[in-house]
Amino acid sequence: MKLMGQTFELLKKEIILEWRSKYAFNGILLYIVSTVFVCYISFNLNPGFKGSQGYPIVWNILFWIIMLFASVNAIAKSFLQESKSRLLYYYCIAHPQAIILSKTIYNALLMGLLSILAFIVYSVFFTNTVNDLFFYFVIVLLGSTSFSTVFTMISAIASKAGNNGTLMAILSFPVIIPVILLLIKVSKAAMDGIDRSLSLGSIGVLLAINVIVIASSLILFPYLWRD
């Protein structure tokens, strides 16, 4: 019960700080809009491409690439922006598991909101060819949660190695590649209107990855926290 109380208070602190500055939210939203607009201009250089058979595939892959880099930019600052004095203060007042849980939940909420806005902006600029819109929307939320769990833990590890952003990219690569491939596969099935039951296996794998990453965070982060 004490752990949940600390997690809630730390989560509330993260939300209040973000609401006051809106630094991460505005920065990532600007990145998403500008990237989508640049891609829109590039696609318009080839007017016949929107009617081609390869358009839905490129539409889907491009969306997840944008979300991947948006997630890296948003979540990399989870621990990398924290000063040593603030981390020491957290060490004195809160359990390490409450800290990693609050960061993970906050990043999931932030990326969930940004994913919804990104999907809306993306659909405005590009012709939406999704047949099962609700299922695709659910996958977008699941994907944003997967990015949050993975990058939050990697950010915690990188923060203990001299706040090395390059290390975060290297460590996250083996974990995030299977996730992004699964997301592309399942979302493409939603675009084609394939029966949802055929994608349950892939969704189960994504959920399992999230559970494993969160469990690993809860087990390993207290040891990282002591260093």
C-alpha positions as CSV (number, residue, x, y, z in Angstrom):
1,M,0.0,0.0,0.0
2,K,2.9,2.3,0.8
3,L,4.5,1.6,-2.6
4,M,1.3,2.5,-4.4
5,G,0.9,5.7,-2.4
6,Q,4.5,6.7,-3.2
7,T,3.9,5.8,-6.9
8,F,0.8,8.0,-7.1
9,E,2.5,11.0,-5.4
10,L,5.5,10.7,-7.8
11,L,3.2,10.3,-10.8
12,K,1.2,13.4,-9.7
13,K,4.5,15.3,-9.4
14,E,5.5,14.4,-12.9
15,I,2.2,15.5,-14.3
16,I,2.2,18.8,-12.4
17,L,5.7,19.6,-13.6
18,E,4.9,18.8,-17.2
19,W,1.6,20.8,-17.0
20,R,3.6,23.8,-15.8
21,S,6.3,23.7,-18.4
22,K,4.8,21.6,-21.2
23,Y,8.4,21.3,-22.5
24,A,8.3,17.6,-23.5
25,F,4.8,17.6,-24.8
26,N,5.1,20.7,-26.9
27,G,8.6,19.7,-28.2
28,I,7.5,16.2,-29.3
29,L,4.2,17.5,-30.7
30,L,6.2,20.0,-32.8
31,Y,8.5,17.2,-33.9
32,I,5.6,15.0,-35.0
33,V,3.7,17.7,-36.9
34,S,6.9,18.9,-38.7
35,T,7.9,15.4,-39.6
36,V,4.5,14.5,-40.9
37,F,4.4,17.7,-42.9
38,V,7.9,17.0,-44.5
39,C,6.7,13.5,-45.4
40,Y,3.5,15.0,-46.9
41,I,5.6,17.3,-49.1
42,S,7.8,14.4,-50.2
43,F,4.8,12.3,-51.1
44,N,3.3,15.1,-53.1
45,L,6.4,15.1,-55.3
46,N,5.1,11.8,-56.7
47,P,1.4,12.4,-57.2
48,G,0.6,8.9,-58.4
49,F,2.0,7.2,-55.4
50,K,-1.1,7.6,-53.3
51,G,-3.1,5.3,-55.6
52,S,-0.4,2.6,-55.8
53,Q,-0.5,-0.8,-54.1
54,G,2.5,0.1,-52.0
55,Y,0.9,3.2,-50.5
56,P,-0.8,1.4,-47.5
57,I,2.4,-0.4,-46.6
58,V,4.5,2.8,-46.6
59,W,1.7,4.7,-44.8
60,N,1.8,2.1,-41.9
61,I,5.6,1.8,-41.7
62,L,6.2,5.6,-41.9
63,F,3.7,6.1,-39.0
64,W,5.5,3.7,-36.7
65,I,8.9,5.2,-37.6
66,I,7.7,8.6,-36.7
67,M,6.3,7.3,-33.4
68,L,9.5,5.4,-32.6
69,F,11.7,8.5,-32.9
70,A,9.1,10.6,-31.1
71,S,9.2,8.1,-28.2
72,V,13.0,8.1,-28.0
73,N,13.0,11.9,-27.9
74,A,10.2,12.1,-25.3
75,I,11.3,9.3,-22.9
76,A,15.1,9.6,-23.1
77,K,14.8,12.6,-20.7
78,S,13.0,10.5,-18.1
79,F,16.2,10.0,-16.0
80,L,18.8,11.8,-18.2
81,Q,17.3,15.2,-17.2
82,E,17.3,14.5,-13.5
83,S,20.1,16.2,-11.5
84,K,22.1,14.2,-9.0
85,S,20.8,16.2,-6.1
86,R,17.2,15.5,-7.1
87,L,17.9,11.8,-7.5
88,L,19.5,11.8,-4.0
89,Y,16.4,13.5,-2.6
90,Y,14.2,10.8,-4.2
91,Y,16.5,8.1,-2.7
92,C,15.8,9.5,0.7
93,I,12.0,9.8,0.5
94,A,10.8,7.1,-1.9
95,H,11.2,3.4,-2.7
96,P,13.1,2.8,-6.0
97,Q,10.2,0.6,-7.3
98,A,7.8,3.5,-6.8
99,I,10.1,5.8,-8.8
100,I,10.4,3.4,-11.8
101,L,6.7,2.7,-11.7
102,S,5.8,6.4,-11.7
103,K,8.1,7.1,-14.5
104,T,6.8,4.2,-16.6
105,I,3.1,5.2,-16.0
106,Y,3.8,8.8,-16.7
107,N,5.6,8.1,-20.0
108,A,2.8,5.7,-21.0
109,L,0.2,8.4,-20.4
110,L,2.3,11.0,-22.3
111,M,3.0,8.7,-25.2
112,G,-0.6,7.6,-25.3
113,L,-1.8,11.2,-25.7
114,L,0.9,12.0,-28.2
115,S,0.1,8.9,-30.2
116,I,-3.6,9.9,-30.4
117,L,-2.7,13.4,-31.6
118,A,-0.1,12.0,-34.0
119,F,-2.6,9.6,-35.5
120,I,-5.1,12.4,-36.0
121,V,-2.5,14.7,-37.6
122,Y,-1.2,11.9,-39.7
123,S,-4.7,11.0,-41.0
124,V,-5.3,14.7,-41.8
125,F,-2.2,15.0,-44.1
126,F,-2.3,11.5,-45.6
127,T,-5.3,9.5,-46.9
128,N,-6.3,7.0,-44.2
129,T,-6.7,3.5,-45.7
130,V,-7.4,1.7,-42.4
131,N,-10.3,-0.7,-42.7
132,D,-10.6,-1.6,-39.0
133,L,-10.1,1.8,-37.4
134,F,-10.9,0.8,-33.8
135,F,-8.5,-2.1,-33.8
136,Y,-5.7,0.1,-35.3
137,F,-6.4,2.7,-32.7
138,V,-6.0,0.0,-29.9
139,I,-2.7,-1.1,-31.5
140,V,-1.5,2.5,-31.5
141,L,-2.1,2.7,-27.7
142,L,-0.5,-0.7,-27.1
143,G,2.5,0.4,-29.2
144,S,2.9,3.7,-27.3
145,T,2.8,1.7,-24.0
146,S,5.4,-0.8,-25.3
147,F,7.8,2.1,-26.3
148,S,7.3,3.6,-22.8
149,T,8.1,0.5,-20.8
150,V,11.2,-0.3,-22.9
151,F,12.7,3.2,-23.1
152,T,12.0,4.1,-19.5
153,M,14.1,1.2,-18.3
154,I,16.8,1.9,-20.8
155,S,16.9,5.5,-19.8
156,A,17.3,4.5,-16.2
157,I,20.3,2.3,-17.1
158,A,21.9,5.0,-19.3
159,S,21.5,7.6,-16.5
160,K,23.8,5.5,-14.4
161,A,26.4,5.5,-17.1
162,G,27.1,9.2,-17.3
163,N,23.8,10.2,-18.9
164,N,25.0,8.7,-22.2
165,G,22.3,9.1,-24.8
166,T,24.2,7.0,-27.3
167,L,24.2,4.1,-24.8
168,M,20.4,4.3,-24.6
169,A,20.1,3.9,-28.3
170,I,22.5,0.9,-28.4
171,L,20.8,-0.9,-25.4
172,S,17.3,-0.3,-26.7
173,F,18.0,-1.6,-30.2
174,P,17.8,-5.4,-29.5
175,V,14.6,-5.0,-27.5
176,I,12.7,-2.4,-29.6
177,I,13.3,-4.1,-33.0
178,P,11.0,-7.1,-32.3
179,V,8.4,-4.8,-30.8
180,I,8.3,-2.5,-33.9
181,L,8.2,-5.5,-36.2
182,L,5.2,-6.9,-34.3
183,L,3.5,-3.6,-34.3
184,I,3.9,-3.2,-38.0
185,K,2.6,-6.7,-38.6
186,V,-0.5,-6.3,-36.4
187,S,-1.3,-2.8,-37.6
188,K,-1.1,-3.9,-41.2
189,A,-3.6,-6.6,-40.5
190,A,-5.9,-4.0,-39.1
191,M,-5.4,-1.9,-42.2
192,D,-6.4,-4.8,-44.4
193,G,-9.4,-5.6,-42.3
194,I,-8.2,-9.1,-41.4
195,D,-10.1,-10.9,-38.7
196,R,-8.9,-9.7,-35.3
197,S,-8.6,-13.3,-33.9
198,L,-5.7,-13.9,-36.3
199,S,-3.7,-11.2,-34.6
200,L,-4.3,-12.3,-31.0
201,G,-1.1,-14.3,-30.9
202,S,1.1,-11.2,-31.9
203,I,-0.8,-9.0,-29.4
204,G,-0.1,-11.6,-26.7
205,V,3.6,-11.5,-27.5
206,L,3.5,-7.7,-27.2
207,L,1.8,-7.9,-23.9
208,A,4.3,-10.5,-22.7
209,I,7.2,-8.2,-23.7
210,N,5.6,-5.4,-21.7
211,V,5.1,-7.6,-18.6
212,I,8.7,-8.9,-18.8
213,V,10.2,-5.4,-19.2
214,I,8.1,-4.0,-16.3
215,A,9.0,-7.0,-14.1
216,S,12.7,-6.7,-15.0
217,S,12.5,-3.0,-14.1
218,L,11.0,-3.6,-10.7
219,I,13.7,-6.3,-10.0
220,L,16.8,-4.6,-11.4
221,F,16.1,-0.9,-10.8
222,P,16.7,-1.1,-7.0
223,Y,20.2,-2.4,-7.7
224,L,20.9,0.4,-10.2
225,W,19.5,2.9,-7.7
226,R,22.0,2.0,-5.0
227,D,25.0,2.9,-7.2
